[in-house]
Amino acid sequence: MLEILKKSFRDIPIVKRGDYYYFIHPISDGVPALEPELLEEVAEYIVERADLNVDRILTIEAMGIPLATTVSLMTDIPLAIVRKRKYELKGEVLLSQSTGYSKGELYINGVKKGDRVLIIDDVISTGGTLLALVRALKNIGATIAGIFIVIERGDGVTKFHTEGIEVTTLVRIDVDEHGVHILED
């Protein structure tokens, strides 16, 4: 199961910035090229397991877009994208987010009170962005039907479990100077 995804971590570039090792992967960076087989395998996995009784799929700009778009096309469920740019549309919700390496503002459009949403994204590490999104959706009055994240790195998912929020990740990894290590449960 998810053999293409697991294989895709072999021999990928690792970049060290300070004390932190970044991995460069097609799902999280679009580099090297995101092959259709990988995208299809991951999207099929999500479609087979997610609660698809939702009003929309929601993803965060930028690298959640290819995957969420694929799932949207497979299911005919509309897609909303949390953007890094303000549009000043009616109902737009500002979301301040902080990750292990950046802070910024995101903007939610296209989600309203009573909507059921399926969140799909590429990576969770600290969980800062996703936690801010979950809180903003609750403030809007939307219901989260599920959260699917392709790559789990770090302890971000633990924060959600302690708050009673289920996050489904497809692969859990660790990264060091020797490369990416897939962690089995």
C-alpha positions in Angstrom: 0.0 0.0 0.0 1.3 3.4 -1.0 4.4 1.8 -2.5 4.9 4.6 -5.1 4.8 7.2 -2.3 7.2 5.3 -0.1 9.6 4.7 -3.0 9.5 8.4 -3.8 11.5 9.2 -0.7 14.5 7.2 -1.8 17.5 9.4 -2.7 15.6 12.8 -2.5 17.7 15.9 -1.8 18.2 17.1 1.8 19.1 20.7 2.5 20.4 21.8 5.9 19.5 25.3 7.1 20.8 26.0 10.5 20.1 22.9 12.5 17.1 21.9 10.5 17.2 19.3 7.6 14.7 20.1 4.9 13.6 17.3 2.5 12.8 18.2 -1.2 10.0 16.1 -2.5 7.5 16.2 -5.4 4.4 16.3 -3.0 5.8 19.1 -0.8 7.8 21.1 -3.3 6.9 20.0 -6.8 10.6 19.2 -7.2 11.6 17.0 -8.8 8.6 16.8 -11.1 5.3 15.4 -9.5 4.7 12.3 -11.5 1.0 11.4 -12.3 1.3 7.9 -10.8 2.3 9.3 -7.4 -0.4 11.9 -7.5 -3.0 9.3 -8.5 -1.9 6.8 -5.9 -2.2 9.4 -3.1 -5.5 10.8 -4.3 -7.0 7.3 -4.7 -5.9 6.5 -1.1 -7.7 9.5 0.2 -10.9 9.0 -1.9 -11.2 5.4 -0.7 -10.9 6.4 3.0 -12.4 9.9 3.4 -15.9 10.9 4.4 -17.0 12.4 1.0 -20.3 13.7 2.3 -18.9 17.2 2.2 -19.7 20.6 0.7 -16.2 21.3 -0.4 -12.6 20.2 -0.2 -10.3 22.7 1.4 -6.5 23.0 0.9 -3.8 25.5 1.8 -1.8 27.3 -0.9 0.5 26.1 -2.5 1.5 22.5 -2.5 -1.9 21.1 -1.3 -3.4 22.4 -4.6 -2.3 19.6 -7.0 -3.5 16.9 -4.7 -6.8 18.6 -3.6 -7.5 19.4 -7.3 -7.0 15.7 -8.2 -9.4 14.6 -5.4 -11.9 17.3 -6.5 -11.8 16.0 -10.1 -12.2 12.4 -8.9 -15.2 13.2 -6.7 -16.9 16.2 -8.3 -16.6 18.0 -4.9 -15.9 21.8 -5.2 -12.5 23.0 -4.1 -11.7 26.1 -2.0 -8.1 27.2 -1.5 -6.8 29.0 1.6 -4.7 31.8 0.0 -1.8 33.9 1.0 -3.3 36.9 -0.6 -6.2 39.1 0.6 -9.1 39.5 -1.8 -11.4 41.5 0.4 -14.4 39.5 -0.6 -17.5 39.3 1.6 -17.1 36.6 4.2 -13.3 36.4 3.8 -11.7 35.2 7.0 -8.2 36.2 8.1 -6.1 33.4 9.5 -2.7 34.2 11.2 -0.5 31.2 11.1 2.9 30.2 12.5 5.1 27.3 11.5 8.5 26.1 12.6 10.1 28.3 10.0 7.6 31.2 9.1 4.8 33.4 10.2 2.2 34.9 8.0 -1.4 35.5 7.2 -3.8 33.4 5.1 -7.3 34.1 3.9 -10.3 31.8 3.7 -12.9 32.3 1.1 -15.7 30.1 -0.1 -16.5 28.5 3.2 -19.5 29.5 5.2 -21.4 28.5 8.4 -22.8 25.0 8.1 -20.4 23.8 5.4 -18.9 20.4 5.8 -15.3 20.4 4.6 -12.6 17.8 3.9 -9.1 19.3 4.5 -6.3 18.0 2.3 -2.7 19.2 2.5 0.8 18.1 1.7 2.9 18.2 5.0 2.4 18.6 8.7 5.4 19.2 10.9 4.7 21.6 13.8 0.9 21.8 13.0 0.8 25.5 13.5 -0.9 26.3 10.1 -3.3 23.5 10.3 -4.3 24.2 13.9 -5.0 27.9 13.0 -7.1 26.7 10.1 -9.1 24.3 12.2 -9.8 27.1 14.8 -10.8 29.5 12.0 -13.2 27.0 10.5 -14.8 26.4 13.9 -15.2 30.1 14.3 -16.9 30.3 10.9 -19.3 27.5 12.0 -18.0 24.9 9.4 -17.7 21.2 10.3 -14.5 19.4 9.5 -15.4 16.0 8.1 -11.8 14.9 7.9 -8.2 15.9 7.6 -5.8 14.1 5.3 -2.1 15.1 5.2 0.3 13.2 3.0 3.5 13.6 4.9 3.9 13.7 8.7 7.1 15.0 10.1 7.6 16.1 13.7 5.1 16.2 16.5 2.3 18.3 14.9 -0.2 15.6 14.8 0.1 14.9 18.5 -1.3 18.4 19.2 -4.5 17.5 17.4 -4.9 14.1 19.1 -4.7 15.8 22.5 -7.5 18.2 21.4 -9.6 15.2 20.1 -9.1 16.0 16.4 -8.3 13.2 14.1 -5.7 13.8 11.5 -4.9 11.0 8.9 -1.4 11.0 7.5 -0.2 8.7 4.8 3.4 8.4 5.7 5.4 9.4 8.7 9.0 10.4 8.3 12.2 11.6 10.0 15.0 13.5 8.3 18.6 13.7 9.2 22.0 14.2 7.4 21.6 10.6 6.0 18.3 11.3 4.3 14.6 10.5 4.9 13.6 7.6 7.1 10.1 6.3 6.8 8.8 5.5 10.3 6.5 2.5 10.6 3.8 2.4 13.3 
